[in-house]
Amino acid sequence: MSDTILLRNVRPMGGGSADILIEQGRISAIGSALAAPEGTPSEDGGGALALPGLIEGHAHIDKTLWGMNWVPNDVGPTIQDKIDTERRFRAATNHDARAQSERIARAYLANGTTRIRTFVDIDTEARLKHLHAVLATRAALADAIEMQIVAFPQSGMLVRPGTEALLDQAMAAGADVVGGLDPCAIDRDPVRHLDVIFGLAQKHGRGVDIHLHEPGEMGAFSLDLILERTAALGMRNAVVVSHGFCLGMIGERERDALLARMAQWGVAVATTAPPSRPVPAVAACRAAGVAIFGGCDGIRDTWGPYGRPDMLERAMLIGLRNNFRRDEEVGWALDCITTEAARGCGFAGYGLTPGARGDVVLVAAETVAEAVVARPPRRLVVSAGRVVARG
């Protein structure tokens, strides 16, 4: 299949009509009436809005129930309830993380997502089973999706002896990022938790992505320690705090002080914009210079029955959660699944610009704000210069 294509009569980011030439998987030119080498396949965009490939910045594709028969949900209200319910379900059903991760990854791709950061569960029961499943999915879809894998101690690390060694093995086996989880609330020893997580990151030369569900002052305390460790190790632009609910719960003065330090060290925030919890304010993060990007989190799993592998829908939910109304503000929500996600996750060669990877999504919309609000069907999805979805 060719990785060279000419897209004619499209409107990059809602601007004027232009052509986009992709050669050998990368954008080589954008302009009017572009000439292409003889034999180059072409597509008439019909004046469609052209977006860069969308980015899923926080997923759990190893444990989705997407496409399966409906599974009734009776999970309890706490994080620990959800962890325990998930482990029981996994043990009882021998959940097929390989098949399910590819199933939902393909659904993401059909909706225009060409890059994904996903967490995979590492614990003393599943061990590296989920990692090997998602590594296989990544290999199967390597021509279409760029995937980062986070080795994630979902059941806790210090509270489950042996998990540290498994995380080390996961990093050696091909995981890209070291994951952490609620250093105070789950492991109850934040200093030791961060010693291990950052130690593994240093050992393997990788970044860190820590789930921080902890509320208010507890979460702010953990975030302060994360920032201290980031600065001490010089890990600029290598750390992500996922969820960061505390940033939506503390006072503005304390929040802004933390955001200033996050901007200084390039610590990004991943948000799923849930309606049930306080969330980091996108506008405040942007004003401080902190990359804030979006993810769907778990989709139809034992944690909750909601969600779709559609990043335009997630951008819409981010806009709603942040009370964005003006077109400019709705555009910020799109940034959370495009440019800011690339910056926060470290995806290189991104955007509608010459030299970037040739990922383009065409939709029937006048503006980027309309694309977020209407979430129109993806008319065409091009990944690395190849048509991977249509209609």
C-alpha positions as CSV (number, residue, x, y, z in Angstrom):
1,M,0.0,0.0,0.0
2,S,1.4,3.4,-1.0
3,D,2.5,5.9,1.6
4,T,2.3,8.8,-0.9
5,I,-0.9,10.6,-1.7
6,L,-2.1,14.0,-2.8
7,L,-5.2,15.4,-1.0
8,R,-6.8,18.1,-3.1
9,N,-9.2,20.9,-2.2
10,V,-9.1,20.6,1.6
11,R,-9.1,23.4,4.3
12,P,-6.3,22.8,6.8
13,M,-7.7,23.8,10.3
14,G,-10.6,25.6,8.6
15,G,-8.5,28.0,6.5
16,G,-8.5,28.5,2.8
17,S,-8.6,25.7,0.2
18,A,-5.3,24.0,-0.3
19,D,-3.7,20.7,-1.4
20,I,-1.6,18.5,0.9
21,L,1.1,16.3,-0.6
22,I,2.3,13.4,1.5
23,E,5.4,11.6,0.2
24,Q,7.0,8.5,1.9
25,G,4.7,8.9,4.9
26,R,5.5,12.6,5.6
27,I,3.9,15.9,4.5
28,S,6.1,17.4,1.9
29,A,4.1,20.4,0.8
30,I,0.9,22.3,1.5
31,G,-0.4,24.9,-1.0
32,S,-2.6,25.6,-4.0
33,A,-2.6,23.5,-7.1
34,L,0.3,21.4,-6.0
35,A,2.1,19.2,-8.6
36,A,2.8,15.6,-7.6
37,P,5.0,13.0,-9.1
38,E,3.4,11.0,-11.9
39,G,1.3,8.1,-10.7
40,T,0.7,9.7,-7.2
41,P,-2.8,8.6,-6.0
42,S,-5.1,11.6,-5.2
43,E,-8.2,12.2,-3.2
44,D,-10.6,15.1,-3.8
45,G,-11.5,16.5,-0.3
46,G,-14.5,18.4,-1.6
47,G,-13.6,21.4,0.6
48,A,-13.6,19.3,3.8
49,L,-12.0,20.6,7.0
50,A,-8.6,19.0,7.4
51,L,-7.3,18.2,10.9
52,P,-4.1,16.5,12.0
53,G,-4.4,13.0,13.2
54,L,-6.1,13.0,16.6
55,I,-4.3,11.9,19.7
56,E,-5.6,9.8,22.6
57,G,-3.4,10.8,25.5
58,H,-4.8,8.6,28.3
59,A,-6.3,5.2,27.5
60,H,-6.6,1.7,29.0
61,I,-7.0,-0.4,25.9
62,D,-5.9,-3.6,27.6
63,K,-9.1,-3.9,29.7
64,T,-11.9,-2.5,27.6
65,L,-15.1,-4.5,27.0
66,W,-15.7,-2.6,23.8
67,G,-17.6,-4.7,21.3
68,M,-18.4,-7.5,23.7
69,N,-21.8,-8.5,25.1
70,W,-23.0,-6.1,27.7
71,V,-21.5,-6.7,31.2
72,P,-23.6,-5.5,34.1
73,N,-21.8,-3.1,36.4
74,D,-22.2,-3.3,40.2
75,V,-18.9,-1.6,41.2
76,G,-18.6,0.2,44.5
77,P,-17.9,3.9,44.9
78,T,-14.2,4.0,45.9
79,I,-11.0,3.7,43.8
80,Q,-10.2,0.5,45.7
81,D,-13.6,-0.9,45.0
82,K,-13.0,-0.5,41.3
83,I,-9.5,-2.0,41.5
84,D,-10.8,-5.0,43.4
85,T,-13.8,-5.5,41.1
86,E,-11.6,-5.4,38.0
87,R,-9.2,-8.0,39.4
88,R,-12.1,-10.3,40.2
89,F,-13.6,-9.9,36.8
90,R,-10.2,-10.5,35.1
91,A,-9.6,-13.7,37.1
92,A,-13.1,-15.0,36.5
93,T,-13.2,-14.4,32.7
94,N,-9.6,-14.7,31.6
95,H,-10.0,-11.4,29.8
96,D,-8.4,-11.4,26.4
97,A,-6.4,-8.2,26.4
98,R,-4.8,-9.0,23.0
99,A,-8.1,-9.2,21.1
100,Q,-9.8,-6.3,23.0
101,S,-6.8,-3.9,22.7
102,E,-6.7,-4.4,18.9
103,R,-10.4,-4.2,18.6
104,I,-10.6,-0.8,20.3
105,A,-7.4,0.5,18.7
106,R,-9.0,-0.1,15.3
107,A,-12.1,1.7,16.4
108,Y,-10.0,4.7,17.4
109,L,-8.2,4.6,14.1
110,A,-11.5,4.7,12.2
111,N,-12.4,7.8,14.1
112,G,-9.2,9.6,13.2
113,T,-6.9,8.7,16.1
114,T,-3.4,7.9,14.8
115,R,-1.4,8.2,18.1
116,I,-2.3,6.7,21.4
117,R,-0.7,6.7,24.9
118,T,-2.2,3.7,26.8
119,F,-1.6,2.3,30.2
120,V,-1.3,-1.5,30.7
121,D,-1.8,-3.2,34.1
122,I,1.2,-4.7,35.7
123,D,0.5,-6.6,38.9
124,T,1.4,-9.8,40.7
125,E,-1.5,-11.8,39.3
126,A,-1.6,-10.6,35.6
127,R,2.2,-10.1,35.7
128,L,3.2,-9.0,32.2
129,K,0.3,-10.6,30.4
130,H,-1.4,-7.4,29.5
131,L,1.9,-5.8,28.4
132,H,2.7,-8.6,26.0
133,A,-0.9,-8.4,24.6
134,V,-0.6,-4.7,23.9
135,L,2.9,-5.0,22.5
136,A,1.4,-7.4,20.0
137,T,-1.3,-5.0,19.2
138,R,1.2,-2.2,18.7
139,A,3.2,-4.4,16.3
140,A,0.1,-5.4,14.4
141,L,-0.9,-1.7,13.9
142,A,2.5,-0.2,13.6
143,D,1.9,1.1,10.1
144,A,-1.2,3.0,11.2
145,I,-0.9,3.9,14.9
146,E,2.0,5.3,16.9
147,M,1.5,3.9,20.4
148,Q,3.2,4.7,23.7
149,I,2.8,2.1,26.4
150,V,2.8,3.0,30.1
151,A,3.7,0.2,32.6
152,F,1.0,0.8,35.2
153,P,0.7,-0.6,38.8
154,Q,-3.1,-0.4,38.8
155,S,-3.4,-2.5,42.0
156,G,-0.8,-0.6,43.8
157,M,2.9,-1.1,44.0
158,L,4.3,-1.1,47.6
159,V,1.1,-2.7,48.9
160,R,1.7,-5.6,46.5
161,P,5.3,-6.9,47.0
162,G,6.9,-8.0,43.7
163,T,5.3,-5.3,41.6
164,E,8.4,-3.2,41.5
165,A,10.4,-6.1,39.9
166,L,7.6,-6.6,37.4
167,L,7.6,-2.9,36.4
168,D,11.4,-3.2,35.9
169,Q,10.8,-6.2,33.6
170,A,8.0,-4.4,31.8
171,M,10.3,-1.5,31.0
172,A,13.0,-3.9,29.7
173,A,10.4,-5.7,27.6
174,G,9.3,-2.6,25.7
175,A,7.1,-0.3,27.7
176,D,7.9,3.4,27.0
177,V,6.9,5.1,30.2
178,V,6.9,4.3,33.9
179,G,3.4,4.6,35.6
180,G,2.6,5.5,39.1
181,L,-0.6,5.6,41.2
182,D,-1.7,7.7,44.2
183,P,1.5,7.7,46.3
184,C,-0.4,8.6,49.5
185,A,-3.8,7.1,49.1
186,I,-2.9,3.7,47.6
187,D,0.7,3.0,48.6
188,R,0.6,5.2,51.7
189,D,4.3,6.0,51.4
190,P,4.8,8.7,48.9
191,V,8.5,9.1,49.3
192,R,9.2,5.4,48.7
193,H,6.7,5.2,45.9
194,L,8.4,8.1,44.1
195,D,11.8,6.6,44.8
196,V,10.8,3.5,42.9
197,I,9.0,5.1,40.0
198,F,11.6,7.8,39.3
199,G,14.4,5.3,40.0
200,L,13.0,3.0,37.2
201,A,12.6,6.0,34.9
202,Q,16.3,6.9,35.5
203,K,17.4,3.3,35.1
204,H,15.7,2.9,31.7
205,G,16.0,6.4,30.5
206,R,12.2,6.9,30.2
207,G,9.5,9.3,31.3
208,V,6.9,9.1,34.1
209,D,3.1,9.3,34.0
210,I,1.4,9.2,37.5
211,H,-2.3,8.7,38.1
212,L,-3.1,11.3,40.7
213,H,-6.7,10.9,41.9
214,E,-5.9,12.2,45.4
215,P,-8.1,15.1,46.5
216,G,-7.3,18.5,47.7
217,E,-4.4,19.0,50.1
218,M,-3.4,15.3,49.9
219,G,-3.1,15.5,46.1
220,A,-1.3,18.9,46.3
221,F,1.2,17.3,48.7
222,S,1.9,14.4,46.3
223,L,2.2,16.8,43.4
224,D,4.7,19.0,45.4
225,L,6.8,15.9,45.9
226,I,6.5,14.9,42.2
227,L,7.7,18.4,41.2
228,E,10.6,18.3,43.7
229,R,11.7,14.9,42.3
230,T,11.4,16.1,38.7
231,A,13.6,19.1,39.5
232,A,16.2,17.2,41.5
233,L,16.6,14.7,38.6
234,G,16.4,17.3,35.9
235,M,13.6,15.4,34.2
236,R,12.3,18.4,32.2
237,N,9.5,17.6,29.8
238,A,9.5,13.9,30.9
239,V,6.7,13.8,33.5
240,V,2.9,13.7,33.2
241,V,0.3,14.0,36.0
242,S,-2.8,12.2,34.9
243,H,-6.2,13.4,36.3
244,G,-4.7,15.9,38.8
245,F,-8.1,16.4,40.5
246,C,-6.4,18.3,43.3
247,L,-5.7,21.2,40.9
248,G,-9.4,21.7,40.6
249,M,-10.0,21.6,44.4
250,I,-7.4,23.8,46.0
251,G,-7.4,27.6,46.2
252,E,-6.3,29.6,43.2
253,R,-3.1,30.9,44.9
254,E,-1.9,27.5,45.8
255,R,-2.9,26.1,42.4
256,D,-1.1,28.9,40.4
257,A,2.1,28.3,42.4
258,L,2.0,24.6,41.5
259,L,1.2,25.4,37.9
260,A,4.2,27.8,37.7
261,R,6.5,25.1,38.9
262,M,4.9,22.6,36.5
263,A,5.5,25.0,33.6
264,Q,9.1,25.5,34.7
265,W,9.8,21.8,34.5
266,G,7.5,20.9,31.6
267,V,5.3,18.7,33.7
268,A,2.1,18.1,31.8
269,V,-1.5,17.2,32.8
270,A,-3.7,14.6,31.3
271,T,-7.4,15.2,31.8
272,T,-10.5,13.1,31.0
273,A,-12.9,15.9,32.1
274,P,-15.2,13.6,34.1
275,P,-18.4,15.3,35.3
276,S,-18.2,13.6,38.7
277,R,-14.9,15.2,40.0
278,P,-13.3,18.6,40.1
279,V,-10.8,18.9,37.3
280,P,-7.8,21.0,36.3
281,A,-9.0,24.1,34.5
282,V,-7.8,24.1,30.9
283,A,-7.7,27.9,30.7
284,A,-5.6,28.2,33.9
285,C,-3.1,25.6,32.6
286,R,-2.8,27.3,29.3
287,A,-2.3,30.7,30.9
288,A,0.5,29.2,33.0
289,G,2.1,27.5,30.0
290,V,1.3,24.0,31.2
291,A,0.5,21.4,28.5
292,I,-2.9,20.0,29.3
293,F,-4.2,17.2,27.0
294,G,-7.2,14.8,26.8
295,G,-7.9,11.2,27.1
296,C,-10.9,8.9,27.3
297,D,-9.6,6.8,30.2
298,G,-11.3,3.5,30.4
299,I,-14.0,2.8,27.8
300,R,-16.7,0.3,28.7
301,D,-14.7,-1.6,31.3
302,T,-15.4,-2.7,34.8
303,W,-14.7,0.7,36.2
304,G,-17.6,2.2,34.2
305,P,-19.9,1.6,31.2
306,Y,-19.4,4.9,29.5
307,G,-17.2,6.1,26.7
308,R,-16.5,5.9,23.0
309,P,-13.1,5.7,21.1
310,D,-13.8,9.1,19.5
311,M,-11.4,11.9,20.4
312,L,-13.6,14.6,18.9
313,E,-16.3,13.5,21.4
314,R,-13.7,13.8,24.2
315,A,-12.8,17.3,23.1
316,M,-16.5,18.2,23.2
317,L,-16.7,16.8,26.8
318,I,-13.6,18.8,27.8
319,G,-15.3,21.9,26.4
320,L,-18.5,21.2,28.3
321,R,-16.7,20.5,31.5
322,N,-14.7,23.8,31.2
323,N,-17.8,25.8,30.2
324,F,-16.2,26.7,26.8
325,R,-18.6,28.6,24.6
326,R,-16.7,31.0,22.3
327,D,-15.2,29.5,19.2
328,E,-11.7,30.3,20.4
329,E,-12.3,28.4,23.6
330,V,-13.8,25.4,21.8
331,G,-10.6,25.4,19.8
332,W,-8.6,25.0,23.0
333,A,-10.6,21.8,23.6
334,L,-9.4,20.6,20.2
335,D,-5.9,21.5,21.1
336,C,-6.2,19.0,24.0
337,I,-6.5,16.2,21.5
338,T,-4.0,17.6,19.0
339,T,-1.1,19.9,19.5
340,E,-1.1,19.9,23.3
341,A,-1.4,16.1,23.4
342,A,1.6,15.9,21.1
343,R,3.5,18.2,23.4
344,G,2.5,16.6,26.6
345,C,3.1,13.0,25.4
346,G,6.2,13.8,23.4
347,F,4.9,12.7,20.0
348,A,7.4,14.1,17.5
349,G,6.8,15.2,13.9
350,Y,3.2,16.2,14.5
351,G,0.8,18.7,12.8
352,L,-0.3,19.9,9.4
353,T,3.1,21.2,8.4
354,P,5.8,20.1,6.0
355,G,8.1,17.5,7.5
356,A,5.4,16.2,9.9
357,R,4.1,12.6,9.7
358,G,1.4,12.4,7.1
359,D,-1.6,12.0,9.4
360,V,-4.7,13.9,8.2
361,V,-8.4,13.6,9.1
362,L,-11.1,15.1,6.8
363,V,-14.5,16.0,8.3
364,A,-17.5,17.9,7.0
365,A,-17.3,21.1,9.1
366,E,-16.8,24.8,8.5
367,T,-14.6,25.4,11.5
368,V,-12.6,23.5,14.1
369,A,-15.3,24.6,16.7
370,E,-18.0,23.0,14.6
371,A,-15.9,19.8,14.3
372,V,-15.7,19.6,18.1
373,V,-19.4,20.4,18.7
374,A,-20.9,18.3,15.9
375,R,-18.4,15.4,15.9
376,P,-19.2,14.6,12.2
377,P,-18.3,11.3,10.7
378,R,-14.7,11.1,9.6
379,R,-14.8,11.4,5.8
380,L,-11.3,10.2,5.3
381,V,-8.5,9.1,7.7
382,V,-4.9,9.1,6.4
383,S,-2.1,7.7,8.5
384,A,1.5,8.1,7.4
385,G,0.3,8.7,3.9
386,R,-2.0,5.7,3.7
387,V,-5.8,5.8,3.6
388,V,-6.8,3.7,6.6
389,A,-10.5,4.6,7.0
390,R,-13.2,6.1,4.8
391,G,-16.7,7.3,5.5
